[in-house]
Every structure is written in structure tokens, then in C-alpha cells.
Amino acid sequence: MANDNQNLEKLAVAKAAIKFVKNNDVVGLGTGSTATIAIKELAKLMVNGLKIIGVPSSEATKELAASLGIPLLELGKVNSIDISIDGADEFTENFELIKGGGGALFREKIVASLSKNRIIITDSSKKVNNLGAFKVPIEVLPTAYQYVVDQLEKLEGSVTLRYKDDKIFITDNLNYIVDVDFGLIDYPEKLGVALNQIDGILAHGIFIKLTTTILMAKDGNVITYSKKQIEEN
Ligand SMILES: O=C(CO)[C@H](O)[C@H](O)COP(=O)(O)O
């Protein structure tokens, strides 16, 4: 559960992120509590005349954006997104992320892949030296479940099937999520490649080379990590 300070940090980075959005942009809309704040802030700008079209990364985000009057395009029908704004569960200064805490990782990955400018917004609790304290969410086709679990165990992952309200959590794509503890991950890119090779995995939550800017709030400041520079605003 986020504390008040985390909520203030999320608002600060959400406000900083929406400054990157230009009139008439197609905007990839992330999923989760931080992305939700950014979407609400974008809707406020639209009342003052900003025109955007949103591309939601989950059914929950689609519902939220529609309720705020944001015009939407379906993810499956776009071939380019100007800018996306999304949260993360962990990130390193090398722009490696773990995402999928909310279970929307597959569509989030497609949104990021389609985006020219990919902005990640986080509070300060998400920055780590090595990924892996947060278990890696992996979306698995139910028919391949046991096979995938066996393959993940061969990679020395400790696998937990995700539940919500005492029922197996089902994604927007009607699949399962497993949360996998690989310990601290020395080579996230290598692990991502290994996961990509397992049939039955739709997507995993290791995001490499899918981020152009990370905005992290800390001690009342927004710290910007962009590919080559780190600066404080
Ligand atoms: O990847 C995600 C959802 O699948 C979220 O971006 C991630 O879980 C961070 O969420 P929050 O902003 O609520 O901490």
C-alpha cells in the first residue's frame, strides 16, 4: 500500500511526464497507480484545450480513459505511438525494468515497442542496483502452464501462480501470470532472451531497451534519467 509520500511522488512525476506530451500526439497510456495519476492529469489538460488520442495498455486503463473523455484507439490497430507514459515495479540506471505488477505487461510491452518516446514514471522506492527483489511477472498460456513452470525451474526460478481474491488471476488476454523469483538478476537481458525462447510464455516483465526517459521523484525533486545524462530539475 502506497504511503502519503509515495503518492506525492507519483503526482510529481505524473505532472512532469505530461509536459512531454504535445498537441495531437497519440499517447500510450500505461497501467497501474502511477500511470492512473498521469492519465487523470492529462484529462485535466484536455479540458484546457490539449488534443490527444490515447492508446490504452489494459482494459482497466481503457475504462478509466473513456470515463475521463479521452478519445481512444485500439492497440491492435495502431502502428505508431508518439509517446507513452507508464509505471514500473523496479528500474536500474541502465534502463532495465521489471514491469507487470498489475498484470498488464504484454500490452504494456507492445505499447512501449510502438512508441517513439517512452517515459517511465516512478516513486523513489522503485530504483534498484540489480533487478530481482521484485519477482518477475510472466504471462503464460494456461494450456502450457505446467510445461512453462518446468522450464522456469530449469532456469532456477521459483514460480508462484498469481491469485487475486482467492481465484487464479486472469489477464486481459485470458492467460495466467506467474511471479518468478530468480534472486538478484546479474544479466537481465540474457534472462529475457532465455524467457523469450520458452513456448507458452506470451510475455515477461523484463523490459530492456524499451525506455527513453525515466522520471523518478525523490525528496521533493523529479530526477530525470535519460539515455546519456542524469539531471535534476
Ligand atoms: O507494470 C505495471 C502494471 O502491469 C505497472 O506499471 C507497475 O506495476 C507499477 O505500478 P504502480 O504505478 O501501481 O506502482
The ligand as a MOL file (V3000), in Angstrom:
LIG
                    3D

  0  0  0     0  0            999 V3000
M  V30 BEGIN CTAB
M  V30 COUNTS 14 13 0 0 0
M  V30 BEGIN ATOM
M  V30 1 O 3.6400 -2.8140 -14.8830 0
M  V30 2 C 2.6610 -2.3570 -14.3570 0
M  V30 3 C 1.3210 -2.9540 -14.4950 0
M  V30 4 O 1.3630 -4.1600 -15.2060 0
M  V30 5 C 2.7680 -1.1110 -13.5550 0
M  V30 6 O 3.3120 -0.1100 -14.3360 0
M  V30 7 C 3.6520 -1.3820 -12.3820 0
M  V30 8 O 3.1150 -2.4830 -11.6610 0
M  V30 9 C 3.7620 -0.1740 -11.4580 0
M  V30 10 O 2.5370 0.0900 -10.8640 0
M  V30 11 P 2.3360 1.2360 -9.8030 0
M  V30 12 O 2.4690 2.5240 -10.5400 0
M  V30 13 O 0.9440 0.9970 -9.2720 0
M  V30 14 O 3.3820 1.0580 -8.7450 0
M  V30 END ATOM
M  V30 BEGIN BOND
M  V30 1 2 1 2
M  V30 2 1 2 3
M  V30 3 1 2 5
M  V30 4 1 3 4
M  V30 5 1 5 6
M  V30 6 1 5 7
M  V30 7 1 7 8
M  V30 8 1 7 9
M  V30 9 1 9 10
M  V30 10 1 10 11
M  V30 11 2 11 12
M  V30 12 1 11 13
M  V30 13 1 11 14
M  V30 END BOND
M  V30 END CTAB
M  END
